[in-house]
């Protein structure tokens, strides 16, 4: 299976090419183009939806040169990505959604209702607290290597960090250290 080729956070606006001064707030966004997950960074003045690009969501980030990178995200951002991937049939997207689901369940942002077995395989039905919706998440049995690949993909999506700089994760359901700071602050 091919890996997603997600570009790292860029130090300049992808539209006007102006460099982001240290500490300046800018927009980071994720979009799907076919089965490929793409990340782009824009200054606030240039950020706008584009034709042919399926934007999942965006968040605000700040440039901090010299800062040691680690996996940084906030739970609302993860939840927004999880919901944005709802209904997608691509295997890689379903795998990522499963990992996001495990993280959100660990943090009590999702609750398991039941497990179903059907023609497409095993799926969990989950819901967000205080909501009546039912969300289907397909279950995967990952090898430790594939789980590590997914962890690195999440890292690339949110920070573009060099995985060698990331400390080993604390035990978690998905193998991703989700006790982290908020992105965009």
VOLUMRO-52569 format. One record per residue (C-alpha): x, y, z. Coordinates in steps of 0.5 Angstrom, whole numbers. Example, Ala and Ser with C-alpha at 12.3 -4.5 7.8 and 13.67 -1.06 7.14 Angstrom:
<sites>
+-------+-------+-------+
|    xx |    yy |    zz |
+-------+-------+-------+
|    25 |    -9 |    16 |
|    27 |    -2 |    14 |
+-------+-------+-------+
</sites>
This chain:
<sites>
+-------+-------+-------+
|    xx |    yy |    zz |
+-------+-------+-------+
|     0 |     0 |     0 |
|     3 |     7 |    -2 |
|     4 |    12 |     4 |
|     0 |    19 |     3 |
|     5 |    24 |     1 |
|     3 |    30 |     5 |
|     8 |    36 |     5 |
|    10 |    39 |    11 |
|     8 |    45 |    14 |
|    11 |    51 |     9 |
|    14 |    57 |    12 |
|    11 |    61 |     7 |
|     4 |    62 |     4 |
|     2 |    57 |    -1 |
|    -2 |    63 |    -5 |
|     2 |    69 |    -5 |
|     9 |    66 |    -3 |
|    10 |    71 |     3 |
|    14 |    68 |     9 |
|    11 |    67 |    15 |
|    14 |    72 |    21 |
|    15 |    68 |    27 |
|     9 |    68 |    32 |
|     4 |    70 |    26 |
|    -2 |    66 |    26 |
|    -4 |    63 |    19 |
|    -9 |    58 |    16 |
|    -7 |    50 |    15 |
|   -12 |    46 |    12 |
|   -13 |    39 |    10 |
|   -17 |    37 |     3 |
|   -18 |    31 |    -1 |
|   -17 |    30 |    -8 |
|   -19 |    23 |   -10 |
|   -16 |    19 |    -5 |
|   -10 |    23 |    -3 |
|   -10 |    28 |     3 |
|    -7 |    34 |     2 |
|    -4 |    40 |     7 |
|    -3 |    47 |     5 |
|    -2 |    53 |     9 |
|    -4 |    60 |     7 |
|    -4 |    67 |    10 |
|   -10 |    69 |    13 |
|   -11 |    74 |     7 |
|   -10 |    69 |     2 |
|   -14 |    63 |     5 |
|   -21 |    62 |     1 |
|   -24 |    55 |    -2 |
|   -22 |    53 |    -9 |
|   -26 |    50 |   -14 |
|   -24 |    42 |   -15 |
|   -21 |    42 |    -8 |
|   -25 |    38 |    -3 |
|   -23 |    42 |     4 |
|   -24 |    38 |    10 |
|   -23 |    43 |    15 |
|   -18 |    48 |    17 |
|   -14 |    51 |    23 |
|   -10 |    56 |    25 |
|    -3 |    55 |    27 |
|     3 |    60 |    28 |
|    10 |    59 |    26 |
|    15 |    58 |    32 |
|    22 |    57 |    29 |
|    27 |    53 |    33 |
|    21 |    50 |    37 |
|    22 |    42 |    38 |
|    17 |    39 |    34 |
|    12 |    34 |    37 |
|     5 |    31 |    35 |
|     1 |    37 |    37 |
|    -7 |    38 |    36 |
|   -13 |    39 |    40 |
|   -19 |    34 |    41 |
|   -24 |    39 |    37 |
|   -19 |    39 |    31 |
|   -19 |    31 |    31 |
|   -26 |    31 |    32 |
|   -27 |    35 |    26 |
|   -23 |    31 |    22 |
|   -26 |    24 |    24 |
|   -33 |    27 |    22 |
|   -30 |    30 |    15 |
|   -28 |    23 |    13 |
|   -35 |    20 |    15 |
|   -38 |    16 |     9 |
|   -31 |    15 |     5 |
|   -30 |     8 |     2 |
|   -23 |     9 |     1 |
|   -19 |     4 |     5 |
|   -13 |     8 |     7 |
|   -18 |    14 |     9 |
|   -22 |     8 |    13 |
|   -16 |     6 |    17 |
|   -14 |    13 |    19 |
|   -21 |    14 |    21 |
|   -21 |     8 |    25 |
|   -15 |    11 |    29 |
|   -18 |    17 |    30 |
|   -24 |    14 |    33 |
|   -19 |    10 |    38 |
|   -16 |    16 |    40 |
|   -23 |    20 |    41 |
|   -26 |    14 |    45 |
|   -20 |    14 |    49 |
|   -21 |    22 |    51 |
|   -28 |    20 |    52 |
|   -30 |    24 |    45 |
|   -34 |    18 |    42 |
|   -38 |    13 |    46 |
|   -38 |     6 |    43 |
|   -46 |     4 |    42 |
|   -45 |    -3 |    39 |
|   -41 |    -7 |    34 |
|   -44 |   -10 |    28 |
|   -41 |   -15 |    23 |
|   -44 |   -15 |    15 |
|   -42 |   -16 |     8 |
|   -36 |   -10 |     9 |
|   -33 |   -13 |    15 |
|   -34 |   -11 |    22 |
|   -36 |    -4 |    24 |
|   -37 |     0 |    31 |
|   -42 |     4 |    32 |
|   -40 |    10 |    36 |
|   -44 |    17 |    38 |
|   -41 |    23 |    41 |
|   -44 |    25 |    48 |
|   -50 |    28 |    48 |
|   -52 |    27 |    41 |
|   -57 |    22 |    38 |
|   -53 |    21 |    32 |
|   -50 |    14 |    30 |
|   -43 |    14 |    26 |
|   -40 |     7 |    23 |
|   -33 |     6 |    24 |
|   -30 |     0 |    20 |
|   -25 |    -4 |    25 |
|   -18 |    -6 |    22 |
|   -13 |   -11 |    25 |
|    -6 |    -7 |    24 |
|     0 |   -10 |    24 |
|     5 |    -6 |    29 |
|     9 |    -3 |    23 |
|     2 |    -1 |    20 |
|     0 |     2 |    26 |
|     7 |     6 |    26 |
|     6 |     8 |    19 |
|    -1 |    11 |    21 |
|     2 |    15 |    27 |
|     7 |    18 |    22 |
|     2 |    20 |    17 |
|    -2 |    23 |    23 |
|     4 |    27 |    25 |
|     5 |    29 |    18 |
|    -2 |    32 |    17 |
|    -2 |    36 |    23 |
|     5 |    38 |    24 |
|    10 |    36 |    18 |
|    15 |    34 |    24 |
|    21 |    29 |    23 |
|    18 |    23 |    26 |
|    25 |    22 |    29 |
|    24 |    28 |    34 |
|    18 |    25 |    37 |
|    18 |    22 |    43 |
|    16 |    15 |    44 |
|     8 |    15 |    45 |
|     5 |    13 |    52 |
|     1 |     7 |    52 |
|    -6 |     9 |    48 |
|   -11 |     5 |    45 |
|    -8 |     7 |    38 |
|    -1 |     8 |    39 |
|    -1 |    15 |    38 |
|     1 |    20 |    44 |
|    -6 |    24 |    44 |
|    -4 |    28 |    51 |
|    -1 |    34 |    47 |
|    -2 |    41 |    47 |
|    -7 |    45 |    42 |
|    -5 |    47 |    35 |
|    -6 |    54 |    33 |
|    -4 |    57 |    40 |
+-------+-------+-------+
</sites>
